[in-house]
Amino acid sequence: MPLSNQFTVETEQEEDGRWIAEILEIPGDLVYGETQQQAIAYVQALALRVMNDLR
């Protein structure tokens, strides 16, 4: 799933039902959520914080 046409979000559901979302282009940008949508929202927010810190 594209994020700002620059990043790719990959999601996967764990056996316990939690969702993992990560941005492949930002090492370490990995989060868990109760739903796929929540995990995507969290990882997008984290990516924006990382990008802001790099400025």
Legacy VTK file of the C-alpha trace (Angstrom):
# vtk DataFile Version 3.0
C-alpha trace
ASCII
DATASET POLYDATA
POINTS 55 float
0.000 0.000 0.000
1.622 3.310 -1.029
2.207 6.007 1.559
2.563 9.443 -0.029
3.610 7.656 -3.241
7.037 7.104 -1.679
6.734 4.261 0.821
5.284 0.782 0.896
3.320 -0.460 3.917
3.315 -4.226 4.392
0.911 -5.895 6.830
0.660 -9.371 8.258
-1.639 -10.934 10.834
-0.002 -12.803 13.717
-1.364 -16.117 14.998
-2.699 -14.327 18.107
-4.784 -12.000 15.906
-2.621 -8.879 16.166
-1.595 -7.091 12.992
1.965 -6.019 12.182
2.554 -3.123 9.813
5.923 -1.971 8.558
7.265 0.471 6.034
9.785 -1.403 3.960
11.843 1.658 3.058
12.373 2.702 6.710
14.239 0.053 8.700
12.754 -0.407 12.148
9.433 1.260 11.276
7.336 -1.627 12.593
4.220 -1.466 14.766
1.419 -3.667 16.051
-2.302 -2.929 16.027
-5.480 -4.715 17.018
-6.796 -4.331 13.470
-5.101 -3.995 10.108
-6.368 -0.433 9.763
-5.066 0.500 13.215
-1.626 -0.944 12.473
-1.476 0.982 9.186
-2.467 4.229 10.907
0.178 3.708 13.603
2.955 2.924 11.122
2.068 5.951 8.988
2.193 8.189 12.066
5.556 6.728 13.044
6.915 7.279 9.526
5.855 10.929 9.634
7.652 11.354 12.977
10.783 9.714 11.592
10.696 11.894 8.483
10.197 15.003 10.627
13.160 14.078 12.847
15.358 13.682 9.777
14.657 17.260 8.660
LINES 1 56
55 0 1 2 3 4 5 6 7 8 9 10 11 12 13 14 15 16 17 18 19 20 21 22 23 24 25 26 27 28 29 30 31 32 33 34 35 36 37 38 39 40 41 42 43 44 45 46 47 48 49 50 51 52 53 54
